[in-house]
Amino acid sequence: MDASFLPYIIVALAIVVLYAGVVTVRQGFNYTIERFGKYTRTLAPGFHFVVPFIDKVGQRINMMEQVLDIPSQEVISADNAMVRIDALCFFMPVNAAKASYEVNDLEHALRQLTMTNIRTVLGSMEIDRMLSERDEINSRLLSVVDAAAEPWGLKVNRIEIKDINPPQDLVDAMANQMKAEREKRANILEAEGHRQAAILKAEGEKQSQILEAEGRREAAFRDAEAREREAEAEAKATKDVSEAIAAGDKNALNYFVAQSYVAAIEKLASAENQKVLVLPTETTGMLGALDGVKELLKGAKGS
């Protein structure tokens, strides 16, 4: 070999050695570096130099949040109902070295851990609580799985229950129960409406009776007042007649007697079954009384 090619060979070897020592880490990833098969350090995203042919990249760990689909599984509830559960697990590695060397097949381990805890948590609950307390289920699962996955360098952010599927016969029974409950509430509301209507009707009748009683009281008061005034007028008339008689005026007495006589005949004549009215022989006396009334009125006009 010609010695003139030796510099070129040395430069080429230097370039190869230099290239072998350059490691570029993509954003969102961490690389572990191994020296003779032993972990030495973790490379963050960017441009790095390592010892060529001695250090090598061990594991390329995705540090971004990832979604792990949890396979569907059947769980027996506390009240012995067979329920099929689907879930999702959201996680992200926070320590590349632990995620690489603390557990073999990270995703498989996390999936099995989540499935086991789903059976544990949901198996301790009744079917009604499973269907109505999903937030509590998610929270309990997250707390347990996150604590268990911490030694693996993982951070479990969320565990979401996708579906809870009871057996069809149980679904039908729950639908019938819900229908019965709604009918019960409807009947209660209807009964409450009838009750309220009856109360309002009774209140209306009560108010009507109160107003009617007040009307009767007012009418009785006015009747009593009218009778009182009539009695006062009668008493005054009687007093005037008495004074006239005491003064020797017989026309006043005749007027008083004639007034009573006419009132009695008027009452007889106004009877419904009265067809023929027979006047007594004292009618002439009544006519004489009327003449006295006439004279009395003339005297009143003159005065």
Rosetta blueprint (number, residue, H / E / L):
1 M L
2 D L
3 A H
4 S H
5 F H
6 L H
7 P H
8 Y H
9 I H
10 I H
11 V H
12 A H
13 L H
14 A H
15 I H
16 V H
17 V H
18 L H
19 Y H
20 A H
21 G L
22 V E
23 V E
24 T E
25 V E
26 R L
27 Q L
28 G L
29 F E
30 N E
31 Y E
32 T E
33 I E
34 E E
35 R E
36 F L
37 G L
38 K E
39 Y E
40 T E
41 R E
42 T E
43 L E
44 A L
45 P L
46 G E
47 F E
48 H E
49 F E
50 V L
51 V L
52 P L
53 F L
54 I L
55 D E
56 K E
57 V E
58 G E
59 Q E
60 R E
61 I E
62 N E
63 M L
64 M L
65 E L
66 Q E
67 V E
68 L E
69 D E
70 I E
71 P E
72 S E
73 Q E
74 E E
75 V E
76 I E
77 S L
78 A L
79 D L
80 N L
81 A L
82 M E
83 V E
84 R E
85 I E
86 D E
87 A E
88 L E
89 C E
90 F E
91 F E
92 M E
93 P E
94 V L
95 N L
96 A H
97 A H
98 K H
99 A H
100 S H
101 Y H
102 E L
103 V L
104 N L
105 D L
106 L H
107 E H
108 H H
109 A H
110 L H
111 R H
112 Q H
113 L H
114 T H
115 M H
116 T H
117 N H
118 I H
119 R H
120 T H
121 V H
122 L H
123 G H
124 S L
125 M L
126 E L
127 I H
128 D H
129 R H
130 M H
131 L H
132 S H
133 E L
134 R H
135 D H
136 E H
137 I H
138 N H
139 S H
140 R H
141 L H
142 L H
143 S H
144 V H
145 V H
146 D H
147 A H
148 A H
149 A H
150 E H
151 P H
152 W H
153 G L
154 L E
155 K E
156 V E
157 N E
158 R E
159 I E
160 E E
161 I E
162 K E
163 D E
164 I E
165 N E
166 P L
167 P L
168 Q H
169 D H
170 L H
171 V H
172 D H
173 A H
174 M H
175 A H
176 N H
177 Q H
178 M H
179 K H
180 A H
181 E H
182 R H
183 E H
184 K H
185 R H
186 A H
187 N H
188 I H
189 L H
190 E H
191 A H
192 E H
193 G H
194 H H
195 R H
196 Q H
197 A H
198 A H
199 I H
200 L H
201 K H
202 A H
203 E H
204 G H
205 E H
206 K H
207 Q H
208 S H
209 Q H
210 I H
211 L H
212 E H
213 A H
214 E H
215 G H
216 R H
217 R H
218 E H
219 A H
220 A H
221 F H
222 R H
223 D H
224 A H
225 E H
226 A H
227 R H
228 E H
229 R H
230 E H
231 A H
232 E H
233 A H
234 E H
235 A H
236 K H
237 A H
238 T H
239 K H
240 D H
241 V H
242 S H
243 E H
244 A H
245 I H
246 A H
247 A L
248 G L
249 D L
250 K H
251 N H
252 A H
253 L H
254 N H
255 Y H
256 F H
257 V H
258 A H
259 Q H
260 S H
261 Y H
262 V H
263 A H
264 A H
265 I H
266 E H
267 K H
268 L H
269 A H
270 S L
271 A L
272 E L
273 N L
274 Q L
275 K L
276 V L
277 L L
278 V L
279 L L
280 P L
281 T L
282 E L
283 T H
284 T H
285 G H
286 M H
287 L H
288 G H
289 A H
290 L H
291 D H
292 G H
293 V H
294 K H
295 E H
296 L H
297 L H
298 K H
299 G H
300 A H
301 K H
302 G H
303 S L
